[in-house]
Amino acid sequence: MHHSHADREREFQSLNDVFDGLQRRMRNLEDQMESPNPSDVRMKEYWDELTELRLQLAENRQKVEKMQNKRFNSFAVAACLFFICFLVYGLYVLVNGV
């Protein structure tokens, strides 16, 4: 499946938006955890949310790694094509003595 440059840009922007949202939630959670004498129930809620944030970060980290691998694979294919074209041209020059 081929993705256009605009599709990849939208994927990157979407991931950036997710990371920004997660950072805001973490800052908010940190502020709430620093409040004086939070109840045991609130502390459990904070820890539950923190666990959820960690899972979301891990999931999004995997998405970024997949996108980086796709980008590397595209670069490798382009480099191979360039090498093949250069090789064909070199053989053409050798055969025709140009």
All heavy atoms as an XYZ file, in Angstrom:
823
protein
N       0.842     -1.176      0.000
C       0.000      0.000      0.000
C       0.888      1.241      0.000
O       1.779      1.374      0.811
C      -0.882     -0.031      1.246
C      -1.846      1.082      1.322
S      -3.058      0.621      2.577
C      -3.325      2.147      3.347
N       0.652      2.118     -0.927
C       1.467      3.313     -1.101
C       0.773      4.501     -0.451
O      -0.390      4.757     -0.707
C       1.675      3.560     -2.600
C       2.557      4.729     -2.859
N       2.075      6.008     -2.911
C       3.883      4.808     -3.061
C       3.073      6.839     -3.139
N       4.179      6.134     -3.240
N       1.526      5.192      0.377
C       0.982      6.395      1.016
C       1.631      7.618      0.387
O       2.831      7.643      0.151
C       1.279      6.403      2.526
C       0.534      5.367      3.286
N      -0.810      5.461      3.524
C       0.936      4.231      3.874
C      -1.205      4.421      4.226
N      -0.159      3.642      4.446
N       0.824      8.613      0.133
C       1.360      9.843     -0.429
C       2.059     10.634      0.671
O       1.909     10.358      1.859
C       0.233     10.676     -1.034
O      -0.587     11.200     -0.007
N       2.814     11.610      0.236
C       3.506     12.485      1.184
C       2.502     13.169      2.111
O       2.738     13.281      3.306
C       4.340     13.515      0.416
C       5.069     14.472      1.292
N       6.131     14.079      2.065
C       4.876     15.788      1.543
C       6.564     15.123      2.759
N       5.822     16.171      2.448
N       1.362     13.588      1.553
C       0.333     14.261      2.369
C      -0.232     13.313      3.420
O      -0.487     13.725      4.553
C      -0.788     14.781      1.472
N      -0.399     12.029      3.058
C      -0.890     11.045      4.031
C       0.098     10.887      5.178
O      -0.291     10.830      6.344
C      -1.113      9.674      3.368
C      -2.294      9.663      2.421
O      -3.175     10.551      2.536
O      -2.325      8.771      1.549
N       1.383     10.802      4.833
C       2.405     10.663      5.886
C       2.445     11.901      6.773
O       2.577     11.799      7.986
C       3.767     10.393      5.248
C       3.899      8.976      4.724
C       5.330      8.653      4.330
N       5.839      9.528      3.287
C       5.721      9.299      1.984
N       5.106      8.229      1.554
N       6.231     10.147      1.106
N       2.312     13.075      6.154
C       2.299     14.311      6.939
C       1.113     14.324      7.906
O       1.242     14.744      9.048
C       2.256     15.539      6.023
C       3.547     15.808      5.312
C       4.689     16.100      6.269
O       4.499     16.838      7.245
O       5.787     15.551      6.027
N      -0.051     13.856      7.426
C      -1.236     13.792      8.304
C      -1.002     12.807      9.447
O      -1.394     13.071     10.581
C      -2.476     13.399      7.502
C      -3.114     14.560      6.775
C      -4.486     14.200      6.238
N      -4.428     13.225      5.168
C      -4.251     13.518      3.886
N      -4.114     14.767      3.519
N      -4.206     12.570      2.978
N      -0.340     11.669      9.150
C      -0.039     10.695     10.201
C       0.889     11.311     11.245
O       0.662     11.151     12.447
C       0.611      9.445      9.612
C      -0.340      8.535      8.878
C       0.369      7.301      8.354
O       0.670      6.425      9.182
O       0.613      7.231      7.136
N       1.939     12.003     10.778
C       2.865     12.648     11.706
C       2.143     13.710     12.538
O       2.357     13.813     13.746
C       4.050     13.282     10.970
C       5.156     12.323     10.668
C       5.516     12.055      9.365
C       5.842     11.688     11.690
C       6.540     11.171      9.069
C       6.870     10.804     11.413
C       7.214     10.538     10.097
N       1.306     14.515     11.889
C       0.572     15.556     12.616
C      -0.363     14.934     13.640
O      -0.466     15.414     14.765
C      -0.209     16.443     11.650
C      -0.889     17.616     12.338
C       0.102     18.509     13.069
O       1.122     18.896     12.521
N      -0.191     18.832     14.312
N      -1.017     13.853     13.265
C      -1.917     13.159     14.185
C      -1.149     12.641     15.393
O      -1.597     12.800     16.537
C      -2.603     12.000     13.469
O      -3.379     11.254     14.371
N       0.017     12.046     15.149
C       0.826     11.557     16.269
C       1.323     12.706     17.136
O       1.340     12.599     18.367
C       2.008     10.735     15.756
C       1.656      9.329     15.289
C       2.859      8.674     14.628
C       1.174      8.484     16.446
N       1.718     13.814     16.512
C       2.147     14.982     17.293
C       1.010     15.492     18.170
O       1.227     15.864     19.324
C       2.653     16.093     16.376
C       4.050     15.844     15.894
O       4.835     15.163     16.553
N       4.373     16.370     14.731
N      -0.199     15.528     17.616
C      -1.354     15.962     18.399
C      -1.597     15.026     19.579
O      -1.892     15.474     20.694
C      -2.612     16.032     17.527
C      -2.538     17.127     16.467
O      -1.666     18.024     16.588
O      -3.346     17.075     15.519
N      -1.458     13.723     19.345
C      -1.633     12.745     20.428
C      -0.579     12.973     21.503
O      -0.890     12.996     22.703
C      -1.570     11.299     19.890
C      -1.467     10.293     21.026
C      -2.791     10.998     19.036
N       0.683     13.149     21.088
C       1.748     13.375     22.067
C       1.519     14.661     22.856
O       1.730     14.697     24.071
C       3.126     13.411     21.386
C       3.633     12.051     20.993
C       4.105     11.824     19.717
C       3.634     10.997     21.891
C       4.574     10.574     19.339
C       4.098      9.747     21.533
C       4.568      9.538     20.253
N       1.062     15.715     22.183
C       0.770     16.969     22.885
C      -0.336     16.758     23.919
O      -0.244     17.252     25.044
C       0.355     18.060     21.895
C       1.514     18.557     21.047
O       2.682     18.275     21.406
O       1.250     19.209     20.018
N      -1.381     16.038     23.536
C      -2.480     15.758     24.461
C      -2.015     14.933     25.655
O      -2.409     15.191     26.796
N      -1.151     13.948     25.393
C      -0.635     13.119     26.485
C       0.241     13.943     27.431
O       0.172     13.778     28.651
C       0.155     11.935     25.930
C      -0.664     10.863     25.224
C       0.252      9.822     24.578
C      -1.635     10.184     26.175
N       1.028     14.852     26.865
C       1.863     15.710     27.709
C       1.001     16.603     28.600
O       1.300     16.784     29.781
C       2.796     16.572     26.859
C       3.962     15.806     26.312
C       4.864     16.690     25.477
O       4.401     17.557     24.734
N       6.161     16.469     25.594
N      -0.078     17.156     28.020
C      -0.972     17.995     28.836
C      -1.602     17.178     29.960
O      -1.693     17.631     31.092
C      -2.063     18.620     27.958
C      -1.608     19.811     27.146
C      -2.772     20.549     26.494
N      -3.568     19.706     25.602
C      -3.266     19.468     24.330
N      -2.185     20.015     23.792
N      -4.044     18.706     23.584
N      -2.048     15.965     29.621
C      -2.660     15.111     30.652
C      -1.655     14.771     31.742
O      -2.006     14.737     32.930
C      -3.182     13.821     30.014
C      -4.491     14.008     29.274
C      -4.968     12.747     28.618
N      -5.255     11.677     29.579
C      -5.496     10.425     29.241
N      -5.492     10.067     27.970
N      -5.743      9.526     30.166
N      -0.410     14.513     31.362
C       0.608     14.177     32.362
C       0.900     15.373     33.263
O       1.024     15.216     34.480
C       1.881     13.681     31.679
C       1.717     12.287     31.094
S       3.198     11.655     30.297
C       4.218     11.338     31.716
N       0.995     16.581     32.678
C       1.231     17.774     33.504
C       0.070     17.992     34.477
O       0.273     18.299     35.652
C       1.426     19.006     32.624
C       2.829     19.134     32.065
C       3.068     20.505     31.477
N       2.137     20.829     30.401
C       2.353     20.580     29.118
N       3.474     20.018     28.731
N       1.461     20.901     28.207
N      -1.150     17.818     33.970
C      -2.337     17.965     34.813
C      -2.321     16.924     35.928
O      -2.617     17.238     37.098
C      -3.607     17.828     33.960
C      -4.859     18.092     34.743
O      -4.864     18.894     35.669
N      -5.929     17.420     34.370
N      -1.974     15.700     35.590
C      -1.905     14.631     36.582
C      -0.841     14.926     37.634
O      -1.064     14.739     38.832
C      -1.616     13.304     35.880
C      -1.604     12.044     36.721
C      -2.956     11.836     37.400
C      -1.263     10.835     35.865
N       0.316     15.407     37.186
C       1.384     15.764     38.134
C       0.906     16.847     39.095
O       1.171     16.773     40.300
C       2.624     16.235     37.382
C       3.359     15.139     36.667
C       4.437     15.662     35.737
O       4.509     16.898     35.506
O       5.208     14.834     35.218
N       0.220     17.863     38.562
C      -0.301     18.931     39.419
C      -1.282     18.382     40.440
O      -1.252     18.752     41.615
C      -0.988     20.020     38.581
C      -0.005     20.812     37.738
O       1.222     20.747     38.017
O      -0.460     21.486     36.789
N      -2.160     17.489     39.992
C      -3.151     16.914     40.903
C      -2.489     16.050     41.972
O      -2.913     16.047     43.125
C      -4.173     16.085     40.122
C      -5.089     16.919     39.267
C      -6.004     16.062     38.411
O      -5.947     14.840     38.427
N      -6.849     16.723     37.627
N      -1.451     15.312     41.604
C      -0.769     14.436     42.566
C      -0.003     15.247     43.616
O       0.232     14.767     44.720
C       0.158     13.471     41.849
C      -0.602     12.416     41.038
S       0.472     11.296     40.138
C       0.828     10.108     41.446
N       0.382     16.476     43.238
C       1.114     17.326     44.180
C       0.185     18.083     45.127
O       0.647     18.754     46.038
C       2.001     18.307     43.419
C       3.163     17.631     42.720
C       3.964     18.572     41.856
O       3.631     19.787     41.801
O       4.922     18.105     41.231
N      -1.134     17.977     44.900
C      -2.067     18.685     45.771
C      -1.960     18.118     47.189
O      -1.628     16.944     47.378
C      -3.503     18.554     45.253
O      -3.925     17.213     45.344
N      -2.207     18.960     48.180
C      -2.053     18.504     49.559
C      -3.097     17.442     49.927
O      -4.279     17.591     49.642
C      -2.248     19.776     50.392
C      -2.935     20.732     49.488
C      -2.617     20.332     48.084
N      -2.619     16.369     50.521
C      -3.452     15.303     51.074
C      -4.527     14.764     50.135
O      -5.718     14.771     50.472
C      -4.124     15.783     52.371
C      -3.109     16.245     53.388
O      -2.046     15.650     53.524
N      -3.428     17.321     54.091
N      -4.151     14.241     48.979
C      -5.181     13.626     48.137
C      -5.695     12.350     48.800
O      -4.958     11.657     49.495
C      -4.443     13.303     46.833
C      -3.001     13.234     47.212
C      -2.831     14.148     48.399
N      -6.950     12.057     48.608
C      -7.533     10.863     49.224
C      -6.987      9.611     48.549
O      -6.437      9.660     47.455
C      -9.053     10.900     49.097
O      -9.410     10.745     47.732
N      -7.167      8.475     49.228
C      -6.719      7.204     48.665
C      -7.434      6.909     47.344
O      -6.845      6.382     46.412
C      -6.971      6.056     49.654
C      -6.044      6.130     50.858
O      -4.991      6.804     50.765
O      -6.369      5.504     51.875
N      -8.704      7.261     47.279
C      -9.474      7.034     46.053
C      -8.890      7.863     44.915
O      -8.698      7.371     43.799
C     -10.969      7.382     46.280
C     -11.734      7.352     44.977
C     -11.584      6.457     47.311
N      -8.592      9.134     45.191
C      -8.015     10.009     44.157
C      -6.643      9.496     43.725
O      -6.315      9.507     42.550
C      -7.892     11.457     44.669
C      -9.220     12.170     44.849
C     -10.008     12.337     43.564
N      -9.328     13.221     42.618
C      -9.564     13.237     41.312
N     -10.451     12.450     40.790
N      -8.911     14.046     40.529
N      -5.828      9.033     44.700
C      -4.496      8.524     44.353
C      -4.620      7.301     43.442
O      -3.862      7.147     42.491
C      -3.689      8.176     45.607
C      -3.122      9.392     46.314
S      -2.063     10.422     45.257
C      -0.579      9.437     45.225
N      -5.588      6.441     43.710
C      -5.799      5.275     42.832
C      -6.199      5.742     41.436
O      -5.720      5.204     40.445
C      -6.865      4.348     43.402
C      -7.156      3.187     42.453
C      -7.766      2.020     43.090
C      -8.088      0.873     42.161
N      -7.608      0.857     40.831
N      -7.069      6.757     41.364
C      -7.458      7.296     40.058
C      -6.242      7.864     39.325
O      -6.093      7.668     38.113
C      -8.516      8.384     40.230
C      -9.866      7.865     40.672
C     -10.850      8.979     40.986
O     -10.499     10.171     40.815
O     -11.973      8.657     41.419
N      -5.374      8.559     40.067
C      -4.168      9.114     39.458
C      -3.280      7.995     38.905
O      -2.770      8.094     37.795
C      -3.371      9.936     40.456
C      -4.093     11.150     41.003
C      -3.771     11.654     42.253
C      -5.093     11.798     40.284
C      -4.412     12.765     42.761
C      -5.741     12.900     40.795
C      -5.400     13.385     42.040
O      -6.039     14.480     42.542
N      -3.094      6.941     39.680
C      -2.256      5.831     39.247
C      -2.877      5.102     38.055
O      -2.180      4.672     37.139
C      -1.973      4.855     40.390
C      -0.918      5.386     41.309
C      -1.098      5.815     42.593
C       0.468      5.579     41.013
N       0.096      6.265     43.109
C       1.070      6.133     42.163
C       1.251      5.347     39.893
C       2.422      6.441     42.214
C       2.604      5.651     39.952
C       3.173      6.194     41.099
N      -4.194      4.954     38.067
C      -4.881      4.326     36.932
C      -4.679      5.146     35.657
O      -4.403      4.598     34.585
C      -6.375      4.156     37.224
C      -6.663      3.088     38.262
O      -5.741      2.297     38.564
O      -7.797      3.053     38.774
N      -4.818      6.459     35.794
C      -4.631      7.319     34.627
C      -3.182      7.281     34.154
O      -2.908      7.254     32.952
C      -5.057      8.754     34.934
C      -5.001      9.625     33.692
C      -5.639     10.987     33.887
O      -6.208     11.265     34.960
O      -5.568     11.778     32.939
N      -2.253      7.258     35.109
C      -0.838      7.179     34.760
C      -0.545      5.879     33.993
O       0.179      5.885     32.999
C       0.023      7.264     36.022
C       1.525      7.316     35.834
C       1.923      8.506     34.970
C       2.216      7.378     37.178
N      -1.146      4.790     34.428
C      -0.980      3.510     33.728
C      -1.533      3.604     32.314
O      -0.906      3.131     31.355
C      -1.690      2.382     34.509
O      -1.116      2.300     35.816
C      -1.548      1.055     33.807
N      -2.695      4.221     32.161
C      -3.288      4.408     30.834
C      -2.381      5.252     29.942
O      -2.183      4.946     28.763
C      -4.663      5.066     30.971
C      -5.353      5.301     29.652
C      -6.650      6.080     29.806
O      -7.264      6.035     30.890
O      -7.034      6.743     28.828
N      -1.810      6.314     30.504
C      -0.906      7.176     29.735
C       0.312      6.394     29.261
O       0.754      6.549     28.124
C      -0.469      8.372     30.572
C      -1.520      9.452     30.805
C      -1.021     10.466     31.824
C      -1.861     10.142     29.502
N       0.848      5.556     30.133
C       2.019      4.759     29.753
C       1.687      3.826     28.591
O       2.490      3.667     27.671
C       2.517      3.944     30.942
C       3.243      4.762     31.964
C       3.761      3.905     33.087
N       4.469      4.710     34.055
C       4.477      4.478     35.350
N       3.806      3.453     35.850
N       5.154      5.250     36.158
N       0.506      3.204     28.645
C       0.090      2.312     27.558
C      -0.072      3.075     26.249
O       0.349      2.611     25.183
C      -1.222      1.599     27.923
C      -1.139      0.572     29.048
C      -2.537      0.081     29.416
C      -0.249     -0.594     28.651
N      -0.676      4.253     26.311
C      -0.858      5.062     25.104
C       0.479      5.513     24.537
O       0.678      5.530     23.311
C      -1.755      6.260     25.398
C      -3.198      5.886     25.618
C      -4.059      7.100     25.938
O      -3.587      8.226     26.000
N      -5.343      6.858     26.135
N       1.401      5.882     25.411
C       2.728      6.287     24.942
C       3.440      5.121     24.258
O       4.052      5.298     23.202
C       3.577      6.808     26.107
C       3.266      8.227     26.559
C       4.001      8.549     27.853
C       3.631      9.225     25.483
N       3.348      3.933     24.837
C       3.987      2.763     24.241
C       3.375      2.462     22.870
O       4.094      2.167     21.905
C       3.850      1.559     25.164
N       2.057      2.549     22.776
C       1.361      2.295     21.510
C       1.790      3.296     20.447
O       2.091      2.932     19.312
C      -0.144      2.383     21.742
C      -0.989      2.195     20.509
C      -2.471      2.366     20.822
O      -2.943      1.814     21.825
O      -3.133      3.084     20.045
N       1.859      4.564     20.815
C       2.244      5.601     19.856
C       3.723      5.524     19.507
O       4.114      5.847     18.387
C       1.861      6.980     20.377
C       0.375      7.207     20.245
O      -0.152      7.235     19.156
N      -0.324      7.328     21.364
N       4.541      5.090     20.447
C       5.961      4.896     20.152
C       6.115      3.821     19.075
O       6.918      3.961     18.154
C       6.720      4.489     21.414
C       8.220      4.375     21.201
C       8.971      4.082     22.483
N       8.837      5.200     23.395
C       8.408      5.088     24.651
N       8.048      3.934     25.135
N       8.330      6.154     25.429
N       5.318      2.754     19.166
C       5.361      1.703     18.151
C       4.935      2.251     16.791
O       5.518      1.902     15.762
C       4.465      0.530     18.551
C       5.016     -0.282     19.707
C       4.051     -1.372     20.156
O       2.875     -1.356     19.810
N       4.560     -2.318     20.929
N       3.921      3.111     16.771
C       3.471      3.709     15.507
C       4.582      4.536     14.875
O       4.808      4.479     13.663
C       2.241      4.583     15.731
C       0.979      3.809     16.013
C      -0.196      4.754     16.214
C      -1.456      4.005     16.580
N      -2.590      4.923     16.809
N       5.283      5.305     15.705
C       6.385      6.132     15.195
C       7.495      5.242     14.635
O       8.047      5.519     13.561
C       6.927      7.067     16.300
C       8.237      7.709     15.885
C       5.900      8.128     16.642
N       7.811      4.154     15.343
C       8.851      3.249     14.867
C       8.459      2.629     13.522
O       9.295      2.504     12.628
C       9.123      2.157     15.900
C       9.859      2.662     17.124
C       9.961      1.632     18.233
O       9.491      0.479     18.062
O      10.511      1.973     19.288
N       7.191      2.252     13.362
C       6.725      1.695     12.089
C       6.862      2.726     10.975
O       7.280      2.406      9.863
C       5.266      1.240     12.196
C       5.086     -0.047     12.950
C       3.618     -0.430     13.008
C       3.404     -1.657     13.873
N       1.975     -2.013     13.968
N       6.501      3.983     11.283
C       6.607      5.037     10.276
C       8.060      5.272      9.891
O       8.381      5.490      8.718
C       5.957      6.323     10.781
C       4.446      6.224     10.889
S       3.699      7.670     11.635
C       3.859      8.835     10.311
N       8.969      5.217     10.882
C      10.387      5.399     10.587
C      10.912      4.254      9.733
O      11.703      4.468      8.813
C      11.191      5.518     11.882
C      10.955      6.819     12.604
C      11.600      6.865     13.977
O      11.852      5.840     14.592
N      11.853      8.070     14.457
N      10.449      3.029     10.021
C      10.870      1.879      9.220
C      10.378      2.013      7.786
O      11.108      1.697      6.846
C      10.366      0.569      9.830
C      11.125      0.195     11.080
O      12.235      0.640     11.304
N      10.513     -0.620     11.917
N       9.141      2.482      7.612
C       8.606      2.684      6.263
C       9.450      3.714      5.516
O       9.754      3.551      4.337
C       7.154      3.148      6.317
C       6.177      2.067      6.680
C       4.763      2.633      6.709
C       3.772      1.621      7.235
N       2.418      2.187      7.333
N       9.814      4.774      6.221
C      10.616      5.825      5.592
C      11.979      5.270      5.185
O      12.471      5.524      4.100
C      10.792      7.016      6.534
C      11.450      8.190      5.837
C      11.730      9.360      6.699
N      10.723      9.614      7.702
C      10.800     10.581      8.577
N      11.820     11.393      8.564
N       9.865     10.766      9.470
N      12.595      4.475      6.075
C      13.895      3.875      5.766
C      13.769      2.928      4.578
O      14.619      2.929      3.685
C      14.463      3.124      6.976
C      15.748      2.415      6.666
C      16.937      3.119      6.568
C      15.766      1.050      6.428
C      18.121      2.471      6.256
C      16.940      0.405      6.110
C      18.122      1.110      6.025
N      12.706      2.119      4.558
C      12.505      1.192      3.444
C      12.347      1.949      2.137
O      12.882      1.528      1.104
C      11.290      0.293      3.696
C      11.536     -0.709      4.803
O      12.685     -0.974      5.157
N      10.482     -1.260      5.359
N      11.626      3.047      2.141
C      11.469      3.866      0.930
C      12.821      4.392      0.467
O      13.128      4.391     -0.730
C      10.525      5.040      1.194
O       9.240      4.579      1.499
N      13.637      4.843      1.415
C      14.963      5.347      1.077
C      15.821      4.226      0.497
O      16.534      4.429     -0.493
C      15.643      5.939      2.319
C      17.061      6.362      2.064
C      17.325      7.529      1.379
C      18.116      5.581      2.503
C      18.634      7.924      1.124
C      19.422      5.962      2.254
C      19.678      7.137      1.571
N      15.756      3.026      1.080
C      16.554      1.896      0.601
C      16.148      1.523     -0.819
O      17.012      1.251     -1.664
C      16.394      0.705      1.548
N      14.861      1.515     -1.097
C      14.381      1.203     -2.452
C      14.883      2.260     -3.435
O      15.365      1.928     -4.527
C      12.840      1.094     -2.482
C      12.317      1.078     -3.902
C      12.382     -0.133     -1.717
N      14.795      3.517     -3.063
C      15.265      4.597     -3.940
C      16.769      4.463     -4.192
O      17.233      4.637     -5.329
C      14.939      5.952     -3.330
N      17.536      4.135     -3.164
C      18.984      3.977     -3.321
C      19.300      2.803     -4.244
O      20.196      2.893     -5.097
C      19.644      3.780     -1.960
N      18.555      1.707     -4.085
C      18.761      0.544     -4.964
C      18.428      0.887     -6.411
O      19.164      0.506     -7.334
C      17.918     -0.644     -4.493
S      18.549     -1.400     -2.980
N      17.328      1.593     -6.623
C      16.949      1.994     -7.984
C      18.027      2.889     -8.603
O      18.371      2.748     -9.778
C      15.600      2.697     -7.987
C      14.390      1.795     -7.769
C      13.126      2.647     -7.636
C      14.243      0.803     -8.904
N      18.539      3.814     -7.816
C      19.595      4.696     -8.292
C      20.823      3.879     -8.684
O      21.411      4.083     -9.756
C      19.960      5.726     -7.224
C      21.088      6.617     -7.620
C      20.896      7.665     -8.495
C      22.363      6.396     -7.125
C      21.946      8.479     -8.880
C      23.419      7.201     -7.505
C      23.214      8.253     -8.372
N      21.206      2.922     -7.847
C      22.370      2.084     -8.127
C      22.156      1.267     -9.392
O      23.049      1.159    -10.233
C      22.651      1.166     -6.932
C      23.802      0.228     -7.174
C      25.105      0.697     -7.169
C      23.575     -1.112     -7.430
C      26.169     -0.156     -7.410
C      24.629     -1.977     -7.670
C      25.928     -1.492     -7.657
N      20.961      0.687     -9.547
C      20.658     -0.113    -10.740
C      20.736      0.755    -11.999
O      21.329      0.352    -13.008
C      19.280     -0.793    -10.604
C      19.357     -1.892     -9.544
C      18.805     -1.356    -11.929
C      18.014     -2.449     -9.126
N      20.161      1.954    -11.943
C      20.222      2.865    -13.095
C      21.669      3.220    -13.424
O      22.073      3.227    -14.592
C      19.416      4.134    -12.824
S      17.644      3.840    -12.782
N      22.455      3.496    -12.402
C      23.863      3.822    -12.608
C      24.596      2.630    -13.219
O      25.405      2.780    -14.133
C      24.501      4.226    -11.277
C      25.933      4.641    -11.398
C      26.258      5.865    -11.949
C      26.939      3.803    -10.964
C      27.592      6.257    -12.071
C      28.271      4.187    -11.084
C      28.588      5.411    -11.635
N      24.302      1.424    -12.753
C      24.925      0.213    -13.275
C      24.548     -0.005    -14.737
O      25.414     -0.302    -15.570
C      24.492     -0.993    -12.425
C      25.108     -2.341    -12.783
C      26.616     -2.302    -12.566
C      24.486     -3.436    -11.943
N      23.277      0.151    -15.061
C      22.817     -0.007    -16.445
C      23.506      1.026    -17.345
O      23.978      0.706    -18.445
C      21.276      0.098    -16.538
C      20.805      0.228    -17.976
C      20.629     -1.106    -15.860
N      23.587      2.264    -16.870
C      24.268      3.301    -17.657
C      25.741      2.944    -17.846
O      26.283      3.083    -18.954
C      24.138      4.660    -16.965
C      24.922      5.749    -17.663
C      24.484      6.275    -18.870
C      26.108      6.216    -17.132
C      25.201      7.253    -19.532
C      26.846      7.196    -17.776
C      26.390      7.712    -18.975
O      27.116      8.667    -19.623
N      26.383      2.477    -16.781
C      27.797      2.077    -16.887
C      27.993      0.954    -17.885
O      28.951      0.973    -18.684
N      27.105     -0.042    -17.858
C      27.194     -1.138    -18.827
C      26.958     -0.626    -20.253
O      27.634     -1.055    -21.197
C      26.188     -2.236    -18.475
C      26.504     -3.037    -17.211
C      25.341     -3.974    -16.886
C      27.803     -3.810    -17.367
N      26.011      0.277    -20.403
C      25.734      0.869    -21.722
C      26.988      1.574    -22.262
O      27.356      1.405    -23.424
C      24.565      1.852    -21.617
C      24.305      2.630    -22.889
C      23.607      2.034    -23.927
C      24.761      3.935    -23.027
C      23.364      2.738    -25.105
C      24.534      4.631    -24.193
C      23.823      4.042    -25.227
O      23.595      4.730    -26.387
N      27.649      2.334    -21.407
C      28.850      3.057    -21.819
C      29.952      2.060    -22.186
O      30.644      2.235    -23.207
C      29.322      4.024    -20.704
C      30.712      4.562    -20.981
C      28.327      5.144    -20.535
N      30.106      0.993    -21.411
C      31.140     -0.007    -21.709
C      30.848     -0.735    -23.037
O      31.771     -0.962    -23.822
C      31.215     -1.034    -20.588
C      31.914     -0.594    -19.304
C      31.804     -1.663    -18.229
C      33.387     -0.310    -19.585
N      29.599     -1.096    -23.245
C      29.243     -1.833    -24.449
C      29.334     -0.947    -25.687
O      29.858     -1.374    -26.726
C      27.815     -2.424    -24.310
C      27.311     -2.977    -25.655
C      27.791     -3.504    -23.255
N      28.875      0.280    -25.606
C      28.848      1.158    -26.772
C      30.088      2.015    -26.901
O      30.249      2.724    -27.915
C      27.593      2.045    -26.735
C      26.340      1.236    -26.946
O      26.311      0.345    -27.810
N      25.332      1.509    -26.156
N      30.951      2.000    -25.896
C      32.195      2.763    -25.947
C      31.980      4.262    -26.059
O      32.747      4.948    -26.709
N      30.935      4.760    -25.469
C      30.622      6.195    -25.558
C      31.512      6.977    -24.642
O      31.898      6.703    -23.598
C      29.137      6.471    -25.213
C      28.855      7.961    -25.189
C      28.254      5.767    -26.195
